[in-house]
Amino acid sequence: MVRDPLTGEEFVRVVGTRAPPPLGEPPSARAREALAAMAMYRTRAPKGVFLYRCHAEMEADRLRWTVEAMVERARHG
């Protein structure tokens, strides 16, 4: 078992070798670029809580928002 020194969690199996950066070290330029790119991501779904009578209504709205996002991205590349 592997114990996380920060949280104390125990893991039976760890896949991969990526390690977190040391505490207090600022993120690398590459990591900052990735975070900035993710911050610019838009889902096109309006904010709020939506109540639907059925799953089909929700799917219709989600499809409409997805198509709108695809059209906007195609227009502005």
C-alpha positions as CSV (number, residue, x, y, z in Angstrom):
1,M,0.0,0.0,0.0
2,V,1.1,3.5,-0.7
3,R,0.2,6.3,1.7
4,D,-0.3,9.9,0.5
5,P,1.9,12.0,2.8
6,L,-0.4,15.1,2.5
7,T,-3.8,13.5,3.1
8,G,-2.9,10.2,4.8
9,E,-5.0,8.3,2.2
10,E,-3.9,4.7,1.5
11,F,-3.9,3.4,-2.1
12,V,-3.7,-0.3,-2.9
13,R,-2.4,0.3,-6.4
14,V,-0.9,3.4,-8.1
15,V,-0.8,3.6,-11.9
16,G,1.8,5.9,-13.5
17,T,4.7,7.8,-12.1
18,R,3.5,11.5,-12.2
19,A,4.2,13.2,-8.8
20,P,2.7,16.4,-7.5
21,P,5.0,19.4,-7.4
22,P,6.6,20.3,-4.1
23,L,4.4,22.4,-1.8
24,G,4.9,26.1,-2.2
25,E,6.4,25.8,-5.7
26,P,4.5,27.9,-8.3
27,P,3.1,26.1,-11.4
28,S,5.3,25.9,-14.4
29,A,4.7,28.1,-17.5
30,R,3.2,25.1,-19.3
31,A,0.8,24.4,-16.4
32,R,-0.3,28.0,-16.3
33,E,-1.0,28.0,-20.0
34,A,-3.1,24.9,-19.7
35,L,-5.1,26.4,-16.8
36,A,-5.6,29.6,-18.8
37,A,-6.9,27.6,-21.8
38,M,-9.3,25.7,-19.6
39,A,-10.6,28.9,-18.0
40,M,-11.6,30.2,-21.5
41,Y,-13.7,27.1,-22.2
42,R,-17.4,27.9,-22.6
43,T,-20.2,25.3,-22.5
44,R,-22.8,27.6,-24.0
45,A,-25.3,26.3,-21.4
46,P,-26.9,29.2,-19.6
47,K,-26.4,29.5,-15.9
48,G,-29.2,28.4,-13.6
49,V,-31.2,25.4,-12.4
50,F,-33.5,23.9,-15.0
51,L,-36.5,21.6,-14.2
52,Y,-37.7,19.4,-17.0
53,R,-40.9,17.3,-17.2
54,C,-39.0,14.5,-19.0
55,H,-35.5,13.5,-20.1
56,A,-36.3,14.2,-23.7
57,E,-36.8,17.9,-23.0
58,M,-33.5,18.1,-21.3
59,E,-31.8,16.3,-24.1
60,A,-33.3,18.8,-26.6
61,D,-31.9,21.8,-24.7
62,R,-28.5,20.2,-24.4
63,L,-28.4,19.4,-28.1
64,R,-29.4,22.9,-29.0
65,W,-26.7,24.4,-26.7
66,T,-24.1,22.0,-28.2
67,V,-25.0,22.9,-31.7
68,E,-24.8,26.6,-30.9
69,A,-21.3,26.1,-29.4
70,M,-20.2,24.2,-32.5
71,V,-21.5,26.9,-34.9
72,E,-19.9,29.7,-32.8
73,R,-16.6,27.9,-32.8
74,A,-16.7,27.2,-36.6
75,R,-17.4,31.0,-37.2
76,H,-14.7,32.3,-35.0
77,G,-12.3,29.4,-35.4
